[in-house]
Amino acid sequence: MKILVVKYLPNGEKSNTKILLDHFKSIVNTHQIEELDLLENQPPIFNELSLQAYALRNYMGQKLTEAQQQAIEPFDKLVAQLVACDILIIATPMHNYSFPGIVKTYFDAVMLHNETFRMGGPQDNGKKYVGLLTNRKALTIFTSGGFYPEDSEFYYLNNIATLSKIAYNMVGFEDFKTVYAATANPETLHNNMEKAQKELEQIAASWKLN
């Protein structure tokens, strides 16, 4: 299995998300792991030239000029890296109840028409979008200050879980999980981290990675 880890860990070695990620990596270390550190390799954002190139090539099927090709190339490299993996891991803290902007920028850079998804047609049973990255798995690992269990009135604040599901569904991932730990309360920190680590162990076992 080839595992792609896309990480944003601004707290460095003190990061609780890093602790969870390292725990998962220690379980699956017999597999090929490639890491993309968004702090060191910031994903591209669309500007007028690259957006024009994307529309012309991916929606209209037109040949690009050299300048347009160069503008879209950073996006193509990220897409190729994603397409080559069997399992995608996103590791990040929660910021303001959602993904940090740089992580959302990564998703925007790789969720491209006719690359990772396509528009649905008459043959797709009413689907507006069809994911092209089938037979793959995905896992979002994150930590947050607050606690947002699914059975609580505060679950709507867990936009990382919601956006993960939307993104993974859109590009075709058929098996995806989200694991997180609430870390602001020192009285529950240890138990929450331990619970998340056990969840990661169970996922690795269910995916036959250990």
N, C-alpha and C positions, 0 to 999 in steps of 0.2 A: 504494500500500500504506500502511496505517496501522499504525504500530509503537508498541506500548506498552512502555515501559521501566520496570520496577519495580526500584528500586535501594535497597540498604542498604550504605552506604560509610562506616562509622564512622571510618575513618582519613583521611577528607577527601582533600585533594590529594596526600597521600603514598600513597594506596591503589593497589596494583598492579591490583586489580580495575578501578578507575576507568580506569587506563591501557588495559586491554583493551577496556572498554566504549567509551571515547572513540575508540579505533581503529575499532571496528565502526561507531560512529555516523558517523565521517568517511567511511566507504565508502558508507553508505546515506543520506546527508544530502539526497538529492533526494526522499526520501519523507517523509511526515508522521510526526513523532516526538512522542509525548506521554510525559512523564516523571512518575512517582509516586515521590517521595523518602520512604521510610518513616521516616527520621529526623524529617522535618517533618510527615508525615501518618501517624501511627501507626494501623494497622488496628484495627478494633473486635474485642473478644472477647465471647463470649456470656456474658450474665448470666441470672438467672432469668427476667426479663421478655422479653428478646430471644430466648432459647431457646424459651420458651413460644410467642412469636409465630411463630417459624420452624416449629415443629411444627404449630401450628394451621393456618397458611396453606399451607405447602408439602407437608405430608403429609395433612392432613385437609380441605383446601379450604375452610376457614372464613374468614369475614370478620373482620378485626381491629378492635379498638378503636383510638381515636386514640393512646392511650398505647403500645399494642403496635406500631402502625404507625411511630411515631416511634422506637421501640426498634430496629426492624429496618431502618430507612431507611439508616443508614451502610453496612450490608452490601449493600443494593440498589444504592447508588451505585457501590461497587466492582465489583459484578457487571456493571452497565451499562457501565462503563468497559472492562472486560475483553471483554465481548461485542462491543463496537464495534471492536475491533482485529482486524487480520489476522495480526499477528505479536506474540508476547509475548516480551520479553527479561527474564530475572531476572538481576540482577548483585549479587553478594554475596561476602564472604569465607566460608571454612569455619570454623566454630567447633565444637570438640570432635567432629570427624569428621562434622558434619552442618550443616544450615541453622541459622543463628542463629534464636533464638526468634521474633523479629519477622517474619522471612520465612515461617516456618511458620504464624504467626498470619495472615499475608496469605492463604496458601493456604486455611486454615480458613474465612476470611471469604468466599471466593468459590466454594468447592466446595459448592454448595447444591443440594439435591434440587429438580428441576423448574425449575432456573435454568441450571445448567451440566452437570448430569447427571440421569438418572432411573433408577429401579429397573428392572431387566430384566423382561420378561414372556415368555409362551410363544412369542411371535414373534421373540425375540432369540437363538435358538439356544443357550440355556443361560447367556447372559451375566447376571451379577448386577447389573451397572451398564452403562448406555449413555451415553456422552458426547454432549453436545448442541452442543459447540463444534467442529464439523467444518469442514473446508476452511480450517484455520488452521495456523500453524507456531509453534514455541516454541524458545527457546534459553536455556540456563542458562550464564552466565559466572561462574566463580569462581576464586579463588586460595586456596592452602593452604600450610601449612608443609611438610607431607610430600608424598611422591610415591606415588600409588596406581594404577599401571597395571593394565589389565584382566588382563594375563597374570601378575600377581604374587600372592604369598600375602597381600598387604596390601590387595587391591582391596576386600575386604569392609568395610574402614573407610571407603570412599568412599560414605557414605550420601547425599550430595547427589545423586550420579548416580542412585542407587537410588530416592530419594524423588521426584526430578524425573520419572523414567519412570512411576512410579505415578500421580502427580498428573496429568501430561499425558495419559496413557492414560485415566484416569477421566473427564476432562472432554471427551475426544474429539479432542484434537490429533493429527493424523495424521502429522505430520513434526516431529520434535523432535531437538535436538542438545544436547550438553554439551561445553563447552570450558573447560579449566582449566590453570593453571600452578602448579607448586611453586616457592615463592619464598624459602624459608628459607636455602638454601645459596647464598652469594654467588658461588660458583664456577660454578654452573649457572643462576643467575637469568636472565642475559641470554638464553641459549639457550632456556630454557623459555618465557620471555615471547615471544621471536621465533617460536618454534614455534606458540604459541597464537594469535598474531596472523595467522600464515599460515593456520591452520585457520579463523579467522574470515573471512578473505578468500575461502577456498574455499567456505564456507557461503554467503556473500553472492552469490558467483557462481552456485552451484547453485540458489539461490532467485531468481536473476535480479534482484538488488537494486542492482547497481552499473552 
